[in-house]
Amino acid sequence: MSNPAYPGINSKRLWQRHLDMAKLGATAGGGVHRLALTQLDIEAHKLLSEWASPHGFNVSLDPIGNMFIRREGSDPSLPPIASGSHTDTQPNGGRFDGITGVLTAFEAMETIHEAGIETRHPLETIVWNNEEGPRFLPSCMGSAAYAGAEPLKAMLASEDGDGITMGSCVDALKNALPHAGSRELGAPLSAFIEVHIEQGTELEASGNTIGVVTGMQGYRRFAVAVTGEDAHSGTTPRARRKDAFVAATDMARALREKLKDEEDVLRFTIGRFEVLPGGITVVPGRVNFTIDIRHPDADVLLELGDQVEPICKREAGPCEVAVNNLITQDPLEFPAGMKQRITAAAQRRGYSSQPIFCCAGHDARHISKLCPAGMIFIPCWKGISHNEAERAEPEDIAAASQIIADMLIDLANET
Ligand SMILES: [Zn+2]
């Protein structure tokens, strides 16, 4: 398709930018370690703003540290058509999770700009702050705060392991980008599309290039605090022990037994398990652990999640247990119109596509509450993600960016 109304993106530049970004936090194993709003992540934001500057794109930051790179449209009254994702990574994460969604969006916007195409709506590339969550909880903080799902004050007060607050990191980001304007939380968007590596193997198995994401599974997360009593490991007989580790592992085993299904659709994970005080000769008096349960069916999710507390209480033995339901997110379906647009755009360019259900969490979840949203997946080598070996192919990344460019042009002139 060579149609001047739909210019081709610059795939070489797009790949080079992946390589440039991968230097910020490069690990010996070929991955990236760039936690949210560390100096390295702030450098990533600065690099984007340097790329934006020659085009005269405006950069702005909102109070939770989301970054917006904007190309103005011809009708200033219209909200932007946006695309983007996140620049932060997991500890020793990969080179594509998050950044691919940002760079494909930016490349699309830049292509449209260089082709001199005027759009009615403004276009935006968005970097949502703290999507991953290992440094600050909750994950998807920026998009959640933008969509009003989490209160700003509590999010700014969130502390990392060293007692540094998100608020102070957002200030550091603002200082690093002195020319950035300010943006209101929740300012309207007309549409949002997010490109992401699949983090699964469906596309690799089918050989298709584009996954048209149909919806996302829901999840419930819990924090469990088990309290027993610290005691001498040499002198305390079993009968007198209130061993929080024993109670917590009994809970974990019972939960694992209950939270599994024949079809292997349900996901149950204990991702954090902390034994305190942590002395080799001390019977531990406290254990804190987390539970993450995911399922595509809202009723199943509700019912299974409701069993967590009774199971923990039943298995507590001589210890006390407190179960806190941190968050419940229902499954969601993306609007049919957005899915059709992605499918049609892929078809016009000759990229094979398929519908695909999303089993991970992404910023598009929260933004879908504000405006019509959609997601595009591209193949992810062996489904490996949150890992230094994470890999996506340059031509698949280019295909996704091309679809974004074509869709931005249509969306920004039609609606
Ligand atoms: Zn991601």
Residues whose N, C-alpha, C, O or C-beta is under 5 A from the ligand:
A	BS01	ZN	D97 G98
